[in-house]
Amino acid sequence: MALAAVVVVVFLLQLCRFSVSLNQEGLYLLEAERGLVDPSGALSDWNPRDSTPCNWTGITCSDGTVTAVDLTDRGLIGPFPASLCRLPNLAFLSLSANYINSSLPDSAIAPCDALAHLDLSENLLVGSLPDALAALPSLTYLDLTGNNFTGPIPPSFGRFPRIRALSLVANLLTSTVPAFLGKLTTLRQLNLSYNPFAPGEIPPSLGNLSSLEILWLAGCNLVGDIPPSLGRLSKLADLDLSTNALSGHIPESIVNLSSIVQIELYNNSLSGPIPLGLGKSRSLLRIDASMNQLEGPLPEDLFDAPLLESVHFYSNRLIGAIPAGVSRSTSLIELRLFANRLNGSLPPDLGKNSPLMLLDLSDNMLSGEIPESICDRGVLEELLLIDNLFSGGLPVGLSRCQTLTRVRLKNNQLSGEVPAGFWGLPHLWLLELRGNSLSGGISPLISGAANLSKILIDDNRFTGSIPSEMGALSKLYEFSASNNQLSGPLPASLGNLEELGQLDFHHNLLSGELLRGIQSWKKLSQLNLADNKFTGSIPPELGDLPVLNYLDLSGNLLTGSIPIQLQNLKLNEFNLSNNDLSGAVPPLFARDVYRNSFLGNPGLCNGMPGLCPVSRPTGDQRGFIWLLRSIFILASLIFAVGVAWFVWRHRKYKQAKQGTEKSKWTLTSFHKLGFSEYEILDCLDEDYVIGSGGSGKVYKAVLSNGDTVAVKKLWGTSKKDVENVNQSVDDDFGVAKAVEMIGKGPKSMSVIAGSCGYIAPEYAYTLRVNEKSDTYSFGVVILELVTGKLPVDPEFGEKDLVKWVSCTMEQKGTDHVIDPKLDMYHREEMRRVLSIGLVCTSSLPINRPSMRRVVKMLQEVGAENKPTVAEKKDGKLSPYYCEDGSDHGSMV
């Protein structure tokens, strides 16, 4: 018995030891964990049986005490864990990229006396900025980027004792950028971009921040001039004042920024000249002042800056020639000057000394020849010279430029033959030579252009046949060569192009029969072979192409009948005119809307009434026509009199019967009304009709209290009624059914949610709308954009768009739900956007992301598929820098 008692005591002591073994700091951390939801189990190793938390995920200790807590991007949900600030030696705290969704009260922050680094960016924090932050004696780094803080920046934020980095980017802050921030002389980084501040000027006091290295004020609703005092910031490396409403001149003092690396002034209303002296900067890498109203010439010394890599001055009003110094630059990678008024010729040595990767000089008045040395360094990727006056031939050196991916030389005065090797560049995916006077043929070497997706060579003087080697271009989506002098038959190998979406050879000299064996053209949406010399019959296989909606075979020598299979196509454009077709017109096309599609085919005259012109009537015929017209006019008069008499009799009858019929109507109301059904019924007269739809007529009703309302009287639902109205009555009958269900209460609301398509399914039972409902609706919009279909469509049967997309993807794959009219070159991006739409429309609200997360996911889709030259060089200093979205710089 005594032995048993000893065993029990030992067991109890052991249990007690386990329960109290964790030190106090560990208990504080467990208290923080209990206040958070951890869906992914990121903190599963926070074990209360441990004696110390120093080996837990995200915890760093020094000398046995917790000094850092880093729980970045762990998917944690809940309020700010105030118990973390009870850790006496906590110097580093990061909860970035989670779902911390509370306010940040002073009482929660004030105990963090030892805190030097606080990162709460990319969360869901709300409320005003706490004054207690500025009172933390050791705080040097504060990042609250990407939250929902509101109100002005408090005056206390001008009293941080040791702050070096302050980032409040992308919140909901109001008022203006405060001048008291100029008192923070210890600041090295000040980031306030993308807040909805009230219009205000840049405080000149910011020029007092002598230690400042980064100043980001993009998207802050700034107005007025750039203060010259900013030129005193001798340590400033990155200046971003983009996307504001700044006006006036760029201050000349900007050339005094002796440490400057990047200047971003794009998307403002700045005017005047570009200051002279930027070329003296020993550190300048990038300057972007695009999308302003800058005037005058480019400074002669601009390209003398020894490290200058990127120059963007597009979409301004610059004039004059491009300085000769650009050819001496040894570091220039990217030059974008499109959409200005520049003239003259390019320096002949451009590209000889610099590793030029992107050159966009489109939409200017530049002339002369394209420099032979443009790709001498062998790294040129994009050459965009659209809408200029360049002449001469294409440089032979371009045929050796293996790195080229995009070439757009549309609308110039280029002539001569295209160098043979140029056709076969291995990485080229866009080749646009439209609107020139280029000649010669398409080289068979084009088979080497394995990545070619678009060939746009319309409006030139190309001759010869289309080489059969074109069939090797497995990624080709668009081949447009209209208005040339190409001849010979279409090579059969074109039928193997599975990615082909658009084929346009109109107005050439092509001959032979149209291609058979085109089953691979599953993605072809446009086929234009008009104005050639094609012979033979129209291939029935054309009717089997699933997404073809543009078909023009006019102006050829085609014979035979129109294949009835063409009725399978959903055509927006259809033209078979001016051929030699014969026989019957397929029933679907034997309508007036298609008449112009068959003009100029004498053999079709009997296949469609009125298709061919008729002779003018003789004198006797004209007399007979006059007699018929007279009879018609007389009959119309008699009919009008009869209708008037009938209306008069009908009104008399209705007035007599109205009193007895009123009792047959039933009023279903959903809340208290200030009128009765009898007031409405008195107005259901033809004299008060103001409109008519597929489901009934709409009447104007003036009530006894003077109010005017619109009343819709629904058609009946008998078989006879349905047959007497157009097809849209089926949809409007759903409205009538919905009205009935609303009157019966929430149990029937699923009829409403299902028929709408945008409403989240849980609304049928909760009758409440929240952020998850918004996410669902937004997801439906995404699915509409990607699929090109409406939320509710007879094609879906009993399903809505969400269920149709899910089922179709499961049974047939993603490509069967993407709108075929979209550019399939971006297939991967469309698939990812489609996936986001499906996540947003999850049937369980808890599985739907927040709208903030949806926006982030969409931005990631765009960012990952839009690499920049700067990213290849370790990226821009500002993560908020946006590449231009011009038609030349980033669009196809």
MOWOTA-V694549 format. One record per backbone hydrogen bond with DSSP energy under -1.0 kcal/mol. CO is the residue of the C=O (numbers start at 1). NH is the residue of the N-H. Records with the same first field share a line. If there is no record, write none. Layout:
CO: NH  NH
This chain:
1: 5
2: 6
3: 7
4: 8
5: 9
6: 10
7: 11
8: 12
9: 13
10: 14
11: 15
12: 16
13: 17
14: 18
15: 19
16: 20
23: 27
24: 28
25: 29
26: 30
27: 31
28: 32
29: 33
30: 34
33: 36
37: 77
38: 41
41: 44
43: 46
45: 47
47: 50
51: 23
53: 56
56: 59
58: 70
60: 67  68
62: 65
65: 62
67: 91  92
68: 60
69: 94
76: 99
77: 37
78: 101
80: 82
81: 84
82: 85
83: 86
84: 87
87: 90
91: 116  117
92: 69
93: 119
94: 71
96: 73
99: 78
100: 124
102: 126
105: 109
106: 110
109: 112
111: 113
112: 115
116: 140  141
117: 93
118: 143
119: 95
121: 97
125: 148
127: 150
130: 133
131: 134
133: 136
140: 164  165
141: 118
142: 167
143: 120
145: 122
149: 172
151: 174
154: 157
155: 158
156: 159
164: 188  189
165: 142
166: 191
167: 144
169: 146
175: 198
179: 182
180: 183
181: 184
183: 185
184: 187
188: 213  214
189: 166
190: 216
191: 168
193: 170
195: 197
200: 223
203: 206
204: 207
205: 208
206: 209
208: 210
209: 212
213: 237  238
214: 190
215: 240
216: 192
218: 194
221: 200
222: 245
224: 247
227: 230
228: 231
229: 232
230: 233
232: 234
233: 236
237: 261  262
238: 215
239: 264
240: 217
242: 219
246: 269
248: 271
251: 254
252: 255
253: 256
254: 257
256: 258
257: 260
261: 285  286
262: 239
263: 288
264: 241
266: 243
270: 293
272: 295
277: 280
278: 281
285: 309  310
286: 263
287: 312
288: 265
290: 267
294: 317
296: 319
299: 302
301: 304
302: 305
305: 308
309: 333  334
310: 287
311: 336
312: 289
314: 291
318: 341
320: 343
323: 326
324: 327
325: 328
333: 357  358
334: 311
335: 360
336: 313
338: 315
342: 365
344: 367
347: 350
349: 352
354: 356
357: 381  382
358: 335
359: 384
360: 337
362: 339
363: 340
366: 389
368: 391
371: 374
373: 376
375: 378
381: 405  406
382: 359
383: 408
384: 361
386: 363
390: 413
392: 415
395: 398
396: 399
397: 400
398: 401
400: 402
401: 404
405: 429  430
406: 383
407: 432
408: 385
410: 387
414: 437
416: 439
419: 422
420: 423
422: 425
429: 453  454
430: 407
431: 456
432: 409
434: 411
438: 461
440: 463
443: 446
444: 447
445: 448
446: 449
448: 450
449: 452
453: 477  478
454: 431
455: 480
456: 433
458: 435
462: 485
464: 487
467: 470
468: 471
469: 472
470: 473
472: 474
473: 476
477: 501  502
478: 455
479: 504
480: 457
482: 459
486: 509
488: 511
491: 494
492: 495
493: 496
494: 497
496: 498
501: 525  526
502: 479
503: 528
504: 481
506: 483
510: 533
512: 535
518: 521
520: 522
525: 549  550
526: 503
527: 552
528: 505
530: 507
534: 557
536: 559
539: 542
540: 543
541: 544
542: 545
549: 572  573
550: 527
551: 575
552: 529
554: 531
558: 580
560: 582
563: 566
564: 567
565: 568
566: 569
573: 551
575: 553
577: 555
586: 589
589: 591
591: 594
592: 595
594: 597
595: 598
597: 576
599: 578
601: 604
602: 605
603: 583
604: 607
608: 611
618: 622
619: 623
620: 624
621: 625
622: 626
623: 627
624: 628
625: 629
626: 630
627: 631
628: 632
629: 633
630: 634
631: 635
632: 636
633: 637
634: 638
635: 639
636: 640
637: 641
638: 642
639: 643
640: 644
641: 645
642: 646
643: 647
644: 648
645: 649
646: 650
647: 651
648: 652
649: 653
650: 654
651: 655
652: 656
653: 657
654: 658
657: 661
658: 662
661: 664
662: 665
677: 681
678: 682
680: 683
681: 684
683: 685
685: 688
686: 689
688: 700
691: 698
695: 715
696: 693
697: 713
698: 690  691
699: 711
701: 709
703: 706
707: 703
709: 701
711: 699
713: 697
718: 722
719: 723
722: 725
726: 729
727: 730
728: 732
729: 733
732: 736
733: 737
734: 738
735: 739
736: 740
737: 741
738: 742
739: 743
741: 745
745: 748
746: 749
748: 751
749: 753
750: 754
751: 755
752: 756
753: 757
760: 763
761: 764
762: 765  766
763: 767
770: 774
771: 775
772: 776
773: 777
774: 778
775: 779
776: 780
777: 781
778: 782
779: 783
780: 784
781: 785
782: 786
783: 787
784: 788
786: 819
791: 801
793: 796
794: 797
796: 799
800: 804
801: 805
802: 806
803: 807
804: 808
805: 809
806: 810
807: 811
808: 812
813: 816
814: 817  818
819: 822
823: 826
824: 827
826: 830
827: 831
828: 832
829: 833
830: 834
831: 835
832: 836
833: 837
834: 838
835: 839
836: 840
837: 841
839: 842
844: 847
845: 848
850: 854
851: 855
852: 856
853: 857
854: 858
855: 859
856: 860
857: 861
858: 862
859: 863
860: 864
863: 866
870: 873  875
878: 881
886: 890  891
